[in-house]
Amino acid sequence: MIPILRAWLGALPTEPAVFIEPFAGGASASLTATFESFCTRALLSDLDSSVAVVWQSALCEAGETLAENVESFRLTRKNVKELFRRAEVGSQFEKALAVIVRNRIQRAGVLATGAGILKHGENGKGIQSRWYPKTIATRLREITKSRTKLSFLHCDGFEVLEEYVDDENAVAFVDPPYFGPASRLYNHWKLDHEGLFQLLGRFKGDFLLAYDNASEIRELASKYEFDVALVAMKTSHHKKKNELLIGRNLGWVDQLLPKSGQAKAPSVQRRTLAKTSFGKRPTA
């Protein structure tokens, strides 16, 4: 998704006054936008309290504490069990560390209640297979250093979009709980999907909406006369699947299509990226 974000942001006529990521999660879009100087200010929001405690910890003046806790944590099943027990009544930073650990040891990084813990993991390393404390700590420090550019709100993403709905200089990357598998991936998975399309129809700034390739979502895109592109992605289990990109004008997607004789970039499934209209209404 990162190459797609770069192409979209690079195609904007002017630098946005604010980059909004209303269903932030790990906020890879906002971090890309700010770290690579596509914008000077990003506003993130998420309703999940687990997500919120990590961002609130990383973006405070004492954010270095969280990075130090990650580096010093020795990942064993015994230590994980003890951390989770302490975090229930512990400090903000213990709670944040517990969320980060949970994200790295649960299958596909899913934080939803009931998600299973890795057994074999990658290359048979079990819960250690996705634990890279130095890398995680480095990223946390980068976030803390950029806290003047990043703001986080613990709220419903609809509220943030509504606040900026009339701001032509705001742009939004919207990656909501997907239509199909949302209930097993997120704690807050219920979403008014058509309400989101209605809101984005009134949003005066540019936006990029990412969704699962469901017929109901394609129908909504057609109903609200949005442009749609089909992009091949890989799941956490390395399976290929198609997802949707939705916006007002996705003409910039064409630059991601391979030219004749061009080799496919290994990190992007460009070969199967195709612009389509899915029954878009003809203009008068």
HELIX and SHEET records of a PDB file:
HELIX    1   1 ILE A    2  ALA A   11  1                                  10    
HELIX    2   2 SER A   28  PHE A   35  1                                   8    
HELIX    3   3 SER A   49  ALA A   58  1                                  10    
HELIX    4   4 GLU A   64  SER A   72  1                                   9    
HELIX    5   5 ARG A   77  ALA A   87  1                                  11    
HELIX    6   6 GLN A   92  ILE A  105  1                                  14    
HELIX    7   7 ARG A  107  GLY A  109  5                                   3    
HELIX    8   8 GLU A  122  GLY A  124  5                                   3    
HELIX    9   9 GLY A  126  GLN A  128  5                                   3    
HELIX   10  10 PRO A  133  LYS A  145  1                                  13    
HELIX   11  11 GLY A  157  GLU A  163  1                                   7    
HELIX   12  12 ALA A  182  LEU A  185  1                                   4    
HELIX   13  13 HIS A  193  ARG A  202  1                                  10    
HELIX   14  14 SER A  215  LYS A  223  1                                   9    
HELIX   15  15 GLY A  251  LEU A  256  5                                   6    
SHEET    1   A 8 LEU A 150  LEU A 153  0                                        
SHEET    2   A 8 ALA A  42  SER A  45  1                                        
SHEET    3   A 8 VAL A  18  GLU A  21  1                                        
SHEET    4   A 8 ALA A 170  VAL A 174  1                                        
SHEET    5   A 8 PHE A 207  ASP A 212  1                                        
SHEET    6   A 8 LYS A 240  GLY A 247 -1                                        
SHEET    7   A 8 ASP A 227  LYS A 234 -1                                        
SHEET    8   A 8 GLN A 269  THR A 276 -1                                        
END                                                                             
